[in-house]
Amino acid sequence: MKILTINAALILFLFVQFVSAHEERGDIKSSPQKMWSDALLREKALAMSVAFDGQGRLWRASVKDRYVRVDFSDDTGKTFSSSVQVNLQAEAVGADGDSRPKIALGKRGEVYVSWTMLLDKPYTGNVRFSRSLDGGKTFSAPLTVNDNLEVIGHRFDALTVGDDGAIYLAWLDKRDLNSAKSRGEKYGGSALYYAVSKNNGESFAANVKLADHSCDCCRIALAAPGKGAPVAFWRHDFEDNIRDHALARLDGKSSMRRVTHDEWKIEACPHHGPAMSIASDNIYHLAWFDNGPKAHGLFYAQSRDEGLSFSAALHFGDDTHNAAHPDVLSLGQEVFLVWKEFDGEVSSVQMKRSHDGGVSWSQARSVALTHDASDHPQLVARAGQMWLSWNSKQEGYRLIALEDVR
């Protein structure tokens, strides 16, 4: 029965994406789209995000009863404080699959949270942001960061803090698709936009378009190097519905660079975004999923010249167990990969570790199991100790110690 439940959720999602893509072209009526959107909104959200601050406190952002909530743990996830409600007015919050509230921390104890507020029309939303300057006790009234306020898609936000303390928010945006439709022109996918705050989140500068034709609903990976603007890594909608990956720096002048050439052609978004980590050595570590004729499954690659060139892609994970949703985190020479697998009865989180900066890797080993629904795995580090953050319906939230690299 559990197998049917999990597979039904996957079929539901793929159907929603198919309907969404064809409804935009007018191939089908909107009523099935509304029906499936409502079904998704009724599901309980397991999705959450976590981050350690400089004092070792674990911060967590999640969703309950149409509110974004923040709490913290001073004992590595064993117990948590009472949660603080971020948005004072209830709103539909995106918290399914690749959409979830994000949390990031400033150098002086600031707590930053972003999320997608879903609007009444299916597949539409606004990117929201709030901050706490008193250690998470209270949060500011939410800002809508997208400066285009059409009832269209501004969704799948990604949040990070740069080395200079500036806050970067990136998201997938349908404004250019909407403009093209009004002119009778074709436009594939969404666009990737971002905005920057240099006053601790009091306000954001004007939105900047980073790239046209991003994939519609795959998460964006953002990573801040030791110096300079953060880098975005995302699934892109190349010509003829080829869903490969690209990256670019959020500095207002860098151009997009194609990373993968796996030639996965699919006329819908797979809802399966990539992961990226950049440590103090400035090496880009990248992980992704593809299902093209040239490559199927999970892959890892790295760049040692800031995205000018990339290593050969390394396949990892068991394709027969539906290996999916990877995360990668680098502490320099020590690099970790985690991902989910499903053998027909049990979902597990698998891990590989590299001691030489991603050149060679250990054998995969299982680090956590569940027999029911679960969130995507997330890696988080504190003072040289690597942890797995994982939320599942049956076991609840778990923070699992992986390896101490000190």
N, C-alpha and C positions, 0 to 999 in steps of 0.2 A: 504493500500500500504506500509506503514511503517513496518507493521508486516512482509510482504514478504521480504522487504529489510533486516531486521535484521536476519530473519531466513536464508536467502540466504547466508549471510556472515558466519553464523555458519556452514551451510552445506559445503560451500566452504572450510573452514578451515579443517573440518573433512575429506573431500575428499583428500585434500593436504596431511594430515598426513597419511592416508591409502595408498595413492600412494607412498609416500616417503618410508614407511616401506616395502612395497612389492617390490619396485624398487631395494632396497638394496639387496634383496635376488634373484633378477633376474626374478621375477614372471611376470613383465610387462615391456614394453619398456619405455624409458626415455622421449619421446616426450610429453605425457600428463603431466608429472611432470614439464617439462619446461613451458608448456602453463599455468599451474596453478601458478607456481612461478612468472611468468611475470605479471599475473593478480594481485597477491598480492602486488608486487612492485609498481604497478600503483596506488594503493589506497592512499588517503590522510591520513597522520598520525595525530592522535589526542594524541598519547602517549607522555607523558612528565614526568619529575621528579622534585621535589622541595625540598628545605631544608632552614631552618632558620639559620643564623649565630648568634654569641654571642651578636651582637648589634641589633638584631631584623630585619635585612634585609632579605627578602625572595629572594632566588636564584632559578632560573628555567632553566632547560635544555630541549630543544625540537629540532625538526628536520624540516627544510624547504628547499626545492629545493636541496636536497642531501648534505646539510650542517648541522652539529650540531651547535646550537646557544644557547648562554647563555645570559640571561638578569636578572634584579633584580627589586624589588619593595621595596620602603621605606614607603609605606602606605598600607600595608597588602593586596596587590593584586589589589588595585583600579587602579593604573597606573604602567607601567613598563618602564625601561630605554630602550634606543636603544639596540638591541641585538648585541652581538659580535660573529663573525664567528669563530668557533674553528678550524675546518679542512680547510686549505687553498686551498686544491684541492678537487673538488667535488667527492663524493663517495656514493655508495648505503648504506644507514644507516638503520639497523634494527629498526623499530619503529611500530610494529604491535603486538597487544595482549600482551603476556608476555615479548616481546622484546622491549626495549626502551633505550634511553640514560640515564645514571645515573649521579647524581651530589652528591658530598660529600665535606665537608668543613674542613679545618685544624684549629688549635687553634690560628694561627697567621694570619688569613685572606686568607690562601691559598684556591683556588678553584680547585677542582679535577673533571674531567669528564671522563667517559668511555662509550663506545658504541661498537656495533658489525658492522663491515664493511662487507657487503655481497659481495661475489665473484660471478664470472660469472656462475659457476656450481651451480645448484639448491641445497639449503640446506647446503651451505658452507659459511664460513666467518672467519674473524680474529677479535680478541679482541683488541680494540684500547684504548689509554689513552692519555690525555693531561692535563696540569696544568697551572694555572695562579698564579703568585707570586706578581702581582701588582694590586690586588683587582678587577680582572676580566676585566682589560683593554685590555690585550693581553694574548694569549695562546701559549704554546710551540708547536713545531712540533709534531704531533701525534707519539706515540710509538705503535708498535705491541707487545703485551704482551705475547701471546702464542709463545713459542720457537720452536714448531713444525709448519712448514710452508707448509705442504702438503695442497692441495686444498680440504679440508674436512671441517667438521663442528667444529669450535671453536666459540660458540655462547652463547647467553642468559647470558651475564655478570652480575655480582652483585658486588657492590663497597661499601666499608665502611672504616672508619678510626678508628684504635684502640686507647685505652686509652693512649698509649705511642706515638701517632702521626704516627705510621706506617700505610701505605696504603695497604689494602687487596683487591685483585680482584679475584673473583671466576667465573667459567664458565663451560659450558657443552662441552665436547671434544670428537671427534670421532677417535682420533689417535689409541686407543687400538682396537676399532672395525676394523679399517683399517688393522692393523697388524694381527688380528685374521683371517680376510678374506684372506689375502695373504698366511696364513698357512693352509687354508681350514678348519678353526675352526669356531664354532658358538660363537657369542658374543651379549648378549642382551643389548639394550639401548646404552647409551654413558658412559663416565666417567666424574667425577667431578674433575677438576683441580683448583689450585689457585696459585697465585704468590704474593710476598710481596715486598714493597719498604720501605726502612728505610732511604731514603735520599730525602724525600718530592717529590717523583715521578720523580726524575731525571733518575732513572733506576729501574728495577725490578730484583729480584733474580730468579734463575732457577725455572721453573714450578714444582709444587708438586702435585702428584695425591692423592686426598683425598679418593676417592671411585670408584670402578668399578660399572657399570650397573646402573647409574642414568637414570631417564626418559629423553627422547630426547629433549623436548622443553617446559618444565615447568620452570617458573622462580625459581631462588634460593633466599631464604630469608637469609640475613646476619644480625647479630646483634652483637654489641660490648658491652660486659659487662663492669662494672666499673674497672675491673682488669683482665689482661690476654688476650689471643688471642680471636678474634671473633668466633662466632658459626654459622655454616651453617645448614639450615633446608631445605630439598628438597624432591621432589617426587622421589622414587626409583623404579627401575625395578627389583623386586624380582623374584625368580624362577617361571617359567611358566607364565610370563607376568602379575604378580600381581603388581599393581601400588600403593603401600603404601608409607609411609613417613619415613625418617630417619634424624638424625642429627649427627654432629661431630664438634669438635673444630679444628680450623685451626692452630694447634701448631706443626704439624709435627710428633706427636706421639699418638694422641688420635685415638681410633677406632670408627667406625660407630655404632650407636645404633638405632635400629628400634623403631619408635614412635607409628605408627598406625598399626592395624591388621584388616583392613576393607575388605581385600580380593577382591579389585576391579580388575578384570581380563579384560584387553583390549589390543588388538594387535595394538596399536597406542598410540601416546602421546596425552593426553587430553588438553594440552596447558592451564593448570590451576594450577599454582604453589601456594605454601602456603605463609603464613606471620608469622613473629616472632618479638617480642620485649623483650628486657631485660633492666630493669631500674636499679637504684643504689642498690636496694634490692637483685639483682641477681636472681630473679624469672624469669623463662622462660615462656613467654606467646605465645601460638601457635594457629594458625587458618588455616583451610584447607577445601578443597572440596573433597568429595568422592562419588562414585556411585556404590558401591559394594553391594553384597547380605546382608552384615552385617550392612551397614550404607549408607544412601543416603542423600546428602545435605551438609550443612556447619557445621563445628564442631570447638569447642574451648577446649583446655586443657592447663594445666600448669605443670611445674616441679619446685619444691622447693629444689632440690638437684643436680642441674646442669646436668639434663638429665639422672640421674640414674633411676628415676621412674616418673610416670606421673599421673595426676588426671584422673578421669573418664571423657570421652569426653562429652561435652555439645553440643547438637544440637541447632542451632539457624537459623533464617531465614525462609521464607515461600517457601517450595519446589514447591508449585503450581504456584509460581511466579518466578521460575527459579533463586532462590537465588544463587549468585555466586561472585567470585573474592573478598574475604574478605581482610581487613587490620586490624591490631591490634597495639595499641601503649599504653605503660605503663608509667605512671608518679609515680610509686610506688603503693600506695593504690588505686589510681585512674587509671582505665584501660578502654580503649574505643575500641569498635569494630564497623567497618563500612563494608557494602557490597552492591552489586547491586541486584535489583530485576526488573523483567519485567512482567507486567500484561497482555500483548497482545497489549497494546497501548502506555503505558508510562513506561519509565525506571526511577527508583528511587534509591537514596542512603538511606539506612536504618542505624540506629545507636542503639547500646546498650551501657550502661555505668555501671561500677562496682565501688562502693565506698570502697570495702574491699579486694582489691587485686585479684579480679577475682573469689571470692567465691560465691557471689550472683550478679544478674544482673537486671537492669531495664527492663521494657517492651521495645520492639523495637518501634522506631518512625522514620518517614520519614523526612529527612533534605534537600533533593534537588530532583528536577524532570527535565526530559527532554522528548520531543516527538521524538527525533532523535538519531543518533549515539552518543556514548559517550565513554570516556576512563574509565579505572578502577579507583576507588576511592583511594585516599592516605591520610593518617593521618599525620599531622605535628604539632609540639608543639613549643610555644615560651613563655618563662617565666611563665609557669603554665597555659597558655591558649591553648586549643586544637582547631585545625582547620581542616576542610575538604578541600582538594585540588581536584578539579574535572574539567575536560575539556570536553565540549560537542560541537557538530557541530552547534547546533542551538543557544545556549546561549554564546558560547565561554568559556574562562577560568573563573572559580569562586573559590575564597578562602572564605569559609564560616565559621564563628565563631560558635563553638559548645558549649563548656562549659569552664568557668573559674574555675579552681580547687584551686586557691590560697585562 
